[in-house]
Amino acid sequence: MNKGVFSPIKMKKKHIHIISENYPFGKGEQFFEKEIFELSKYFDRIYLFPLASEGEMRAIPINVEVKLSLANANRKIATKTRLKNIFLLLTVFYFEFFYQAKKKIALKKIRSSVSSFLQAKILSEVFMENVNSSYDNYFYSFWMNDGALMFSILKYQNKISNFLFRVNGYDLFDERFEGGYIPFRYFNFRNAKKIVILSEEGLNYLKRKNIFPEKLVLNYYGIYDNGMNPFDPSALFTIVSCSNMIPLKRVDKIIRTLMLISFPVNWIHFGDGELMEQMKELAKDLPQNIKYSFKGSVNNDIVIDTYKNKSVNMFIHLSNTEGLGLAIIEAQSFGIPAIATAVGGVVNVVNEETGILVALDTPLHKIASKINEFMKGEFNSPAHRLIIKQNWKCNFDAVTNYEKLAKIIISK
């Protein structure tokens, strides 16, 4: 080499390996669609490993490659697998019982927990066959599920340097699990670099657990800016809801509340599920002043198109539990106020500036009264919608929030 001529340092390409439950297949995990598109800006390559692959595949960024090795893996546990991992099992279950307050429930579920752990161990071996060490590799699980447990095993065995995962709703709150026992929480928290929480309510909940609180980091989901809703105070009062038709979403409470409204209303619901036919039957009892339509499970573009082109007075969400409430945030991004139950992360989304919170056990007639007050109040005005839009911009903008997430992932 000639004197004074330096060879440039060749930077390793950044590759991130992400575990999902089923995304990009089917219609679930919609909240990760925007996240994956934003993360694709910060990594040369994203390898997406769904644990299942049911349904039609959705569009993904050009630098994202879907790997089906985990979805197709044989999880059958052979006797030699149990014997080979006996010391690892003993170590992990020492952590599981020593740091677990609900030891009786943990003991009761020991059989299923051992099975889950060994299956995650099998997946970890399959996964490592897909990792090329010549790249700058990062590891991230969308949930604290088999993916997070798999990464925890690999980190504990020093096969990966670090990883992080999100907790969303079912994998965060104890009450979402039978007996209030979430298996392997301590082991997962111990091995993760960071645990990403999507709401302040969830963050405070986990801080009270005092399990590696220094690893907890807040990062809200984000929604893109698609403009303002064309609000027309003189148009028919329109209420929108958007959720799966399952018991915990309490769509029946919306219908029963609307039965108590005396002024003309147009109610639109987006979402499908096991209770769809039952909800359709219940809606037949709505009074004549309430028009309604069940749109079923539709592409998110159709929901966005509704907010772009149809005057919407309010969004309603009476769920029994919620991680954050992305459907509420989506409506707020158009300046649409909400009435919602004060559960989970919803309290970080709906406040005195953006809508009305009601307690979970609020009687229906009082919710109906709140809607009547809403119709006559400042929320039902064009001026207040600018405040709601600004609140969204400050807290839930996709570009800003997922840039922060990328920095958290890349940070050593």
N, C-alpha and C positions, 0 to 999 in steps of 0.2 A: 504493500500500500504506500502511495506517495506521502511524504511528510506533509503534515498540515491538512490532509484530507481525512475527514472523519466519516465513518459509516453511520447512517442514521439508526437510532434505536427502533427496532421493529416491535410495535405494541401488539400484544396478544389480542385477538378478537374476543369480544365479550359475548359469551353464550349463557343464556339462562334456561334452566330446566324447571318447568312449572307443572305441578300436579293439580288436576281438577277432579271433580266427581264424575261429570259426564260431558262437560263443555269441551269442544264446540258442537257436540251432538245434541239433538232434541231441542226443547224449548226452555229448559231450565237454566239457572245460573246466568240470567240475562245481565245481572249487575256486573259481571266480569267482561262483558263485550267491550265496553269503552276502555276498561283498564288494560286489556291486552293490546288494543290498538295504540294506546298511549305508550305503553312499555316498549312496543316495537320500535319506537323512535330512539330508544336509548341502548338497545342491544343489537349486535350484528346478526344474531340468530336466536330465536326462541324455539325451544323444543317443548311441545305441549303434550303431557302424558295424562289422558283421562283414565280414571279407574274403571269406567264403563264406556260403551260406545253405542248407546241406544238412540235411535232416531236419525233424522236427516242431519247432515253436517252443514253448519252455517259458514258464512264467509269469514275469512281470517286474513290478517295482513300477509303480504307476500313473503316476508322473512320469518314466518311462523310455520313450523313443520309439526304435524300431528304424529305422535308415536303411539302405536296401539299395543306395545309389548306388555304393559301392565294390565290393560283391559283384557288381553288374550291369555294372560299367564295362568297356568295351572296352579291353583292354590291348595291342592290336596296335600295334607301334611303326612309325610311318611314317618315311620318310627325312627329312622336314622336321623331325620331332621330334629326330632325331639331330643334325641341323645346328644347330637352334635352341639346343640345350643343350650344344654342344661345349665352350664355355668352363667351364660348370659341371662337366661331366664331367672335364675336365683338372684342375680344382682339387680335386675330390673324390678322384680317383684319385692325385693327388699325396700327399694325406693317407694314402690307402690303402696306398701302397707305402713312403713314407718312414717311417711309424710301424708297419710290419708286419714282424715278425720272420721270418715264413715267406713271403718274397718269391717263391720259386720256385712254391709252391702258388698264391699270389695271381695270378701271371702265367699259370699253367696254366688258371686259372678266369676269366681276364679277360673272355672272351666272355659267359659266363653272368652275371658280375657287372655288366657294362655293361647287359645285358638287364634284370636285376633293378632296377638303378638307374633306368633309363628308365621302366620300368613304375611304379615308385614315384613318379616325377615326374608321370606321367599321372594317377595316383591323387590326388596332391596338388592338382592343378588341379580335379579332380572334387570333392574334399573341400571346397575353399574356397568352392564354390558353395553349400554348406550352412551356412556360418558367418555369423551375424548380429552385426556389430560393435557393435550397440547394447547388447549384454549383456556381463557380466563373464565372459569365456570362459576355460575351462581345457581342457587337452589331455593325454590319458593313453592309453598303449598297454599292453595286458595283456602283451605280449611284445616282445622285441627282434626284430621281424620286419618285414614291409613297412610296418606301421603306424608303427613307430619310425623307419624310414628316411624315410617320407613326412613325418613331423613334423620330422625333422632337416633335410630339404630346405627346408621352409617356414620353419623358424627361421633357417637360413643365409641365406635370401632376405628375412628380416625381415617375413614375412607373418603370423607369430604371434610373440608375445612370449616364451613359454616353454612347455615341455612336460616330461613325465617318462614313464618306462616301467618295467615290471618285467622282471626276468630270472628264469626259473623253473628250467629244467633243461637242455633241449636247446639253449637260446639262451645258456647260461652257460658250460658246460664245453667246452673245445676238443675233447676226445676224442669228443664227440657228432657232430662234423662230419668229413667226409672230409678226410684230411690234417691234421686238427687246426687248420683255418683257418676262423675265423668272419668272414665279410665285413662290412665297414663298422662294425666295433666302435668304432674310434677316432672316426670321423665321428659316429656316434650318441652316444657318450659326450661328445664335444666340444660338441655342440649341446644336449643335454638339461640341464634344470635339476637334476634328481635321477635317480639310477638306484636303483630299489627292489629289494632282495635279500631273499629269503624265509628265508634261514638264515645262521647265523654261519659255517658252513663255506663257503658261497658267497661271503659277504662277504670272508672272509680270502683266498679263492682270487683274487678280483678285485683285492684290495688288492696282492697280490703282482705283479699285472700292471702296477701303477703307472700306470694310465690314468685321470687325473682322480679319484684316490682320494677327494678331498674331496667329491665328488658322490654317493658311495655311502652308502646309508642302509638299515638293517635294519628290516624289517617282516614279522613272521610272518603266515602265514595264520591264520584263526580259525575256531573251531567253537562253536556255541551250546550252552548248558547244557540237556541233556535228562534230567537226573537221574542216578541210579546204576544200574548193572546189578544185577539181583536175584540176586546170587551165592549159590549153594547148594553148599557143599563136598561134600555127599553125592550130588549129581546126577552124571550121566554126564559125564566130563571132555570139555569142548567147546572146540574150537579153531576160530577164524574167520580167514579170509583174504579180502582184497578187492582185486582188481586186474584189469587187462585181461589176457586170455589171449594175450600176445605174448612173444617170446623173452626180452627183457630183464627181464621180471618173474619168470622162473624158477619158475613154478608146478610144473614137473616136479620141482624140488628139494624142494618141500614133499611131494609124493606119495612120492618115493623115501625121504625122511626118515621119513614115517609108516609105511613098510614095515618099519622097524626098531624100531617101538614095540610093546611086548608087552602093555601094559595096555589096557583098553577106552577108545576115543576116538570122539567124534563130530566130524567135520570138515565145516565149511560154507564153501563158497567163493562169493563174489559177484563177478561179472564175466564178460565174454564176449570173444571175439576169434578171431583166425585159428587158434589152437591148441586151441580148445575140443574138437573131436572127437578130436584126438590125446591130449589130457589125459584125456578120458573112457575111451579105450582103455587108457591107462597105469594109470588108477585101478582097472581091473578086476583088477589083480594085487595090490591091497591085501589084507592078511590079514583074516580074519573078525572080528577084534576091532576093526577100523576101519570104522565106519559113515561114509558120506560123502554129500554132496549138492551138486550144481552148480546154483546159483540163476540163473546167467546174468546178463545186463544188466538190472538192476531200478532202479526209482526209489529215490532215496536214502532216502525215507521208510520203505521196507521194511527197509533196513539198520538204521535208527534203531529201528524197531519191534522188530527182533530183539534189539538191545542192551537195550531197555527191558523186554522180557518173558521173555527166555530166559537162564538162567544160562550165562555164558561164562567159561571159565577163562583163556584166553589168546588173543592175536592173533598171527599169524605172517606175516612179510613177508621174503622172501629175494631181493629184487630185485637186479639187477646194478648199477643206478644209480637215483638218486632225488633230486629237487630238495629236498623236505622230508619228505614222507611223511604227507600229510593223512589217509589212511585209518587210519594208526596213531594220529594225534592224535584222530580221531573215536572210536576205541575207548577211548583214555585219558580222554576226557571223561566216560566212564561208569565210570572207575576200573579198566578192564581193562588188565592188564600185557601187554607184548609181547616177542617174541623176533624180532630183525631183523638183517639184515646191516648192517655199519658202512660205509655208502656215502652220499656226498652229505650232505644236511642231516639224515639220519636220526640222526646222532650228536648233533644238538641236541635230538632228540625222545626217544630212548631212552637212559637212563643207569642208573646203579646203583640209583636209586630207582624207576624206572618199568619196568624190564625187563632183558633180556639182549641184549647185542650180540655178534654173531659175525663174524669176518672173512669176506671174500668167498670165500676159498678153503678155508673150514673143511670138513673131510670130513663126509659125511652122518652117519656113526656118532657123531661128536662133537656134532653138532646134536641128534641123537636123545638122546644122553646128557644134554645141557642140558635137554631137555624132561622127562626123567625126574627130574632134580634140581629142576626147577621144580615139578613135581607134589608133591614132598615138602617144598618150601621155603616161605619166608615170603611169596613173591609169591602163592602159592595160598592166601591167607587173607583174610578180610573186612577185617581191620584195616589191612593194607598198601594196600588199594584207596583208602582215604581220603587217603593220601600221594600216590598217583598222580593222584587227582582234584584235589588242591590244586596240584600241579605244572602241570596243565592250566590251572587258573584263573589262575595267575600268569603264564603264558607264551602261552597259545593261545586266550584267550577272544575270540570274534568281535567283540563289542560294543566291547571295549577296543582291540583291535588295529586295527580299521577306523576307529575315531575318530582314532587316531594317523595313519593313512594319509590321511584327509581333511584333517587339519591340514598334513601334508606337501604335499599337492596345492595347498591354498589359500595356503600361505605364499609370500610374494613373495621 
